[in-house]
Amino acid sequence: MKSTLRVNGKTREIDVPRRTTLLSALRDDLGLTGTRYGCGAAQCGACYVLVNGRAVASCVMTVDQVADAEITTIEGLAKDGVLSPVQQAFIDKDAMQCGYCTSGMLIAAQGLLNSNPDPTEEQIRDAIGGNLCRCTGYQQIVEAVQLAAERMAKDGT
């Protein structure tokens, strides 16, 4: 069945069963492989994407559930080849190691900053709490989100 999705600012049509997971549609049908498969049960955060600005687990969302939504993947955070403030802050704070969880972390951070542009450390830790990372210990990630928030407030973005 044909489905229309709005992904990273573009309308895309795919021919998949409506119960296909959003993760599968993004990776397999649209070639957007920055969103990762982790657990398949919304427990690890590797598959996070923004749906109407809010971070959600794409492994448990269906194409049917997001038919009228604006979806942003990790590939959609940068604009015109310029990294988003969150992406740049992760680089500046060296907030990644192996990189597997990074796309989900970035999406979780962006989702938080979309709803709360000046989060406390506790709010940041809560927002990224659904993302599992076995490499970093999270402190550099928290610092990166704080830096991104500061830069976005300064730039008015």
KEKE-3310 file (N, C-alpha, C; in steps of 0.2 Angstrom, whole numbers, plus 5000, padded with zeros to 4 digits):
npx = (5004:5003:5011:5012:5025:5032:5047:5062:5058:5054:5042:5039:5035:5031:5030:5023:5017:5005:5007:5021:5036:5041:5055:5060:5055:5061:5075:5076:5067:5068:5082:5088:5099:5105:5098:5097:5095:5092:5086:5073:5062:5059:5068:5081:5085:5092:5086:5079:5069:5063:5047:5035:5043:5046:5056:5055:5053:5057:5056:5045:5035:5022:5021:5009:5005:5012:5008:5003:5012:5027:5043:5059:5075:5091:5099:5092:5095:5106:5108:5108:5121:5127:5131:5119:5117:5117:5123:5136:5140:5141:5152:5162:5163:5167:5158:5155:5159:5161:5150:5138:5126:5125:5117:5104:5105:5108:5096:5087:5092:5090:5076:5073:5078:5069:5058:5061:5071:5081:5087:5089:5103:5098:5086:5091:5098:5087:5080:5089:5089:5083:5092:5104:5121:5136:5149:5153:5149:5141:5143:5150:5141:5130:5136:5138:5125:5121:5130:5125:5112:5116:5122:5112:5103:5110:5111:5098:5091)
npy = (4994:5011:5024:5040:5050:5064:5068:5075:5088:5085:5078:5061:5046:5030:5012:5002:4990:4997:4994:4993:4996:5013:5014:5004:5008:5020:5016:5005:5008:5022:5024:5030:5028:5033:5032:5021:5003:4996:4988:4985:4986:4999:5002:5007:5018:5020:5021:5033:5046:5063:5067:5077:5086:5080:5068:5051:5033:5025:5012:5006:5013:5014:5016:5020:5027:5039:5046:5059:5067:5077:5072:5070:5065:5060:5064:5075:5085:5094:5109:5114:5109:5114:5110:5106:5116:5107:5095:5101:5104:5092:5087:5097:5094:5082:5071:5058:5041:5026:5028:5022:5025:5038:5045:5043:5049:5063:5066:5064:5074:5086:5085:5088:5101:5107:5108:5113:5125:5129:5119:5110:5101:5090:5088:5086:5074:5066:5067:5061:5048:5037:5032:5021:5020:5013:5017:5031:5036:5047:5060:5069:5070:5076:5089:5093:5095:5105:5115:5117:5122:5134:5140:5141:5149:5161:5163:5164:5154)
npz = (5000:4996:5005:5011:5017:5027:5028:5034:5029:5016:5005:5004:4995:4998:4995:5006:5018:5029:5042:5044:5052:5057:5058:5049:5037:5035:5035:5026:5015:5012:5013:5023:5033:5045:5057:5069:5071:5087:5099:5096:5104:5109:5120:5120:5113:5101:5089:5089:5082:5077:5079:5074:5081:5093:5102:5098:5098:5084:5081:5086:5081:5068:5051:5047:5059:5058:5047:5045:5050:5054:5051:5057:5054:5059:5048:5044:5053:5051:5041:5025:5024:5035:5052:5065:5080:5091:5085:5083:5096:5101:5094:5098:5112:5112:5113:5110:5107:5101:5092:5089:5096:5095:5085:5090:5103:5099:5093:5104:5112:5104:5104:5117:5118:5109:5116:5128:5130:5139:5148:5164:5172:5177:5170:5157:5159:5162:5149:5140:5146:5141:5132:5128:5131:5130:5131:5135:5148:5149:5155:5146:5136:5142:5145:5132:5128:5136:5132:5118:5121:5127:5116:5107:5113:5113:5100:5096:5091)
capx = (5000:5007:5010:5016:5028:5035:5053:5067:5056:5052:5037:5041:5030:5034:5025:5024:5011:5004:5010:5028:5039:5044:5062:5061:5053:5067:5081:5075:5064:5071:5089:5091:5102:5108:5093:5100:5091:5096:5083:5067:5057:5059:5072:5088:5086:5096:5081:5075:5068:5059:5040:5033:5048:5047:5059:5051:5057:5054:5056:5038:5030:5021:5020:5002:5004:5015:5006:5002:5017:5033:5048:5066:5080:5098:5101:5089:5097:5110:5104:5113:5128:5130:5129:5115:5120:5118:5128:5142:5142:5144:5159:5166:5163:5169:5153:5154:5165:5160:5145:5132:5120:5125:5111:5098:5107:5107:5089:5084:5094:5086:5069:5072:5079:5064:5052:5064:5078:5086:5086:5094:5107:5093:5081:5095:5099:5081:5079:5093:5089:5081:5097:5109:5128:5141:5156:5155:5147:5136:5145:5151:5134:5126:5139:5136:5118:5121:5133:5120:5107:5119:5123:5105:5100:5114:5110:5091:5089)
capy = (5000:5017:5029:5047:5053:5070:5067:5080:5093:5083:5073:5055:5041:5023:5007:4997:4989:5002:4992:4993:5001:5019:5013:5000:5012:5025:5013:5001:5011:5028:5024:5035:5023:5036:5030:5014:4998:4993:4983:4983:4987:5005:5002:5009:5025:5020:5022:5039:5052:5068:5067:5084:5090:5076:5062:5045:5027:5023:5004:5004:5017:5012:5021:5022:5031:5045:5048:5066:5070:5080:5067:5073:5060:5063:5067:5081:5090:5099:5113:5117:5107:5116:5106:5110:5117:5101:5091:5104:5104:5085:5087:5101:5091:5075:5067:5051:5036:5021:5032:5019:5028:5045:5048:5043:5054:5069:5067:5065:5081:5091:5085:5091:5108:5110:5109:5116:5128:5130:5113:5109:5095:5084:5087:5083:5067:5063:5067:5056:5042:5031:5031:5017:5021:5009:5020:5037:5038:5052:5067:5073:5071:5082:5095:5095:5098:5112:5120:5118:5126:5141:5143:5142:5155:5166:5164:5165:5148)
capz = (5000:4996:5010:5010:5024:5027:5031:5033:5025:5010:5005:5001:4994:4998:4995:5011:5022:5034:5049:5043:5057:5054:5057:5043:5031:5035:5033:5020:5009:5010:5013:5028:5038:5051:5062:5070:5075:5093:5103:5093:5109:5112:5126:5120:5110:5095:5084:5090:5077:5079:5076:5076:5086:5099:5101:5098:5096:5077:5080:5088:5078:5062:5045:5048:5065:5057:5041:5045:5055:5051:5054:5056:5056:5060:5042:5044:5058:5048:5036:5020:5025:5042:5057:5070:5087:5095:5082:5084:5103:5102:5092:5103:5119:5111:5117:5107:5106:5095:5088:5087:5100:5094:5082:5095:5108:5096:5092:5111:5114:5100:5106:5123:5117:5106:5121:5134:5128:5145:5153:5170:5171:5179:5164:5152:5161:5161:5142:5137:5150:5137:5127:5131:5129:5134:5130:5137:5155:5149:5157:5140:5132:5146:5144:5125:5127:5140:5127:5113:5124:5128:5109:5104:5117:5111:5093:5095:5087)
cpx = (5004:5005:5014:5019:5032:5041:5059:5065:5054:5047:5039:5036:5033:5028:5026:5018:5011:5007:5017:5031:5042:5052:5064:5060:5059:5073:5081:5072:5066:5078:5092:5093:5106:5104:5095:5094:5095:5092:5077:5061:5057:5063:5079:5090:5089:5092:5077:5075:5064:5052:5037:5037:5049:5051:5055:5055:5053:5053:5049:5033:5029:5020:5013:5001:5007:5013:5005:5007:5023:5039:5055:5070:5086:5100:5098:5091:5101:5106:5109:5120:5131:5127:5124:5119:5122:5123:5135:5145:5144:5151:5164:5167:5166:5164:5151:5160:5164:5155:5139:5126:5120:5119:5105:5099:5106:5100:5085:5086:5090:5079:5068:5073:5073:5058:5055:5071:5083:5085:5091:5098:5102:5088:5085:5096:5093:5079:5083:5093:5087:5086:5103:5116:5132:5148:5157:5154:5143:5138:5146:5145:5130:5129:5138:5129:5117:5124:5129:5115:5110:5120:5117:5102:5104:5112:5103:5088:5085)
cpy = (5006:5022:5035:5049:5059:5069:5072:5085:5091:5077:5067:5050:5034:5018:5001:4995:4994:5000:4991:4998:5007:5018:5009:5004:5017:5022:5009:5004:5018:5029:5029:5030:5026:5034:5023:5009:4996:4987:4981:4984:4993:5006:5005:5015:5025:5022:5029:5044:5057:5067:5073:5087:5086:5070:5056:5039:5025:5016:5002:5008:5014:5018:5024:5028:5038:5048:5055:5070:5073:5076:5070:5067:5064:5066:5074:5087:5096:5102:5115:5115:5110:5112:5110:5111:5111:5096:5094:5104:5097:5084:5091:5098:5084:5070:5061:5047:5032:5024:5028:5022:5035:5048:5048:5049:5061:5071:5068:5072:5086:5091:5088:5099:5111:5112:5113:5119:5129:5125:5113:5103:5089:5083:5084:5076:5063:5062:5061:5049:5036:5029:5027:5018:5017:5012:5026:5039:5044:5059:5072:5075:5077:5088:5098:5098:5104:5117:5121:5123:5133:5144:5145:5148:5161:5168:5166:5160:5143)
cpz = (5000:5002:5009:5017:5022:5031:5029:5029:5018:5010:5001:5001:4994:4998:5000:5014:5027:5041:5049:5049:5053:5053:5051:5037:5030:5032:5026:5014:5007:5011:5018:5034:5044:5057:5063:5073:5081:5096:5099:5098:5112:5119:5126:5117:5104:5089:5084:5083:5080:5075:5079:5082:5092:5098:5102:5096:5089:5076:5082:5085:5071:5057:5046:5053:5063:5050:5040:5049:5051:5055:5052:5059:5057:5054:5041:5049:5055:5042:5032:5021:5031:5047:5062:5076:5091:5092:5083:5091:5104:5100:5097:5109:5118:5115:5113:5107:5100:5090:5087:5090:5098:5090:5086:5100:5105:5095:5099:5113:5111:5102:5112:5122:5113:5111:5127:5132:5133:5150:5159:5168:5172:5173:5158:5153:5160:5153:5138:5141:5146:5132:5130:5127:5133:5134:5134:5144:5155:5151:5151:5136:5136:5145:5137:5124:5131:5135:5121:5115:5124:5121:5106:5107:5114:5104:5091:5091:5091)
residu = (MET:LYS:SER:THR:LEU:ARG:VAL:ASN:GLY:LYS:THR:ARG:GLU:ILE:ASP:VAL:PRO:ARG:ARG:THR:THR:LEU:LEU:SER:ALA:LEU:ARG:ASP:ASP:LEU:GLY:LEU:THR:GLY:THR:ARG:TYR:GLY:CYS:GLY:ALA:ALA:GLN:CYS:GLY:ALA:CYS:TYR:VAL:LEU:VAL:ASN:GLY:ARG:ALA:VAL:ALA:SER:CYS:VAL:MET:THR:VAL:ASP:GLN:VAL:ALA:ASP:ALA:GLU:ILE:THR:THR:ILE:GLU:GLY:LEU:ALA:LYS:ASP:GLY:VAL:LEU:SER:PRO:VAL:GLN:GLN:ALA:PHE:ILE:ASP:LYS:ASP:ALA:MET:GLN:CYS:GLY:TYR:CYS:THR:SER:GLY:MET:LEU:ILE:ALA:ALA:GLN:GLY:LEU:LEU:ASN:SER:ASN:PRO:ASP:PRO:THR:GLU:GLU:GLN:ILE:ARG:ASP:ALA:ILE:GLY:GLY:ASN:LEU:CYS:ARG:CYS:THR:GLY:TYR:GLN:GLN:ILE:VAL:GLU:ALA:VAL:GLN:LEU:ALA:ALA:GLU:ARG:MET:ALA:LYS:ASP:GLY:THR)
# end
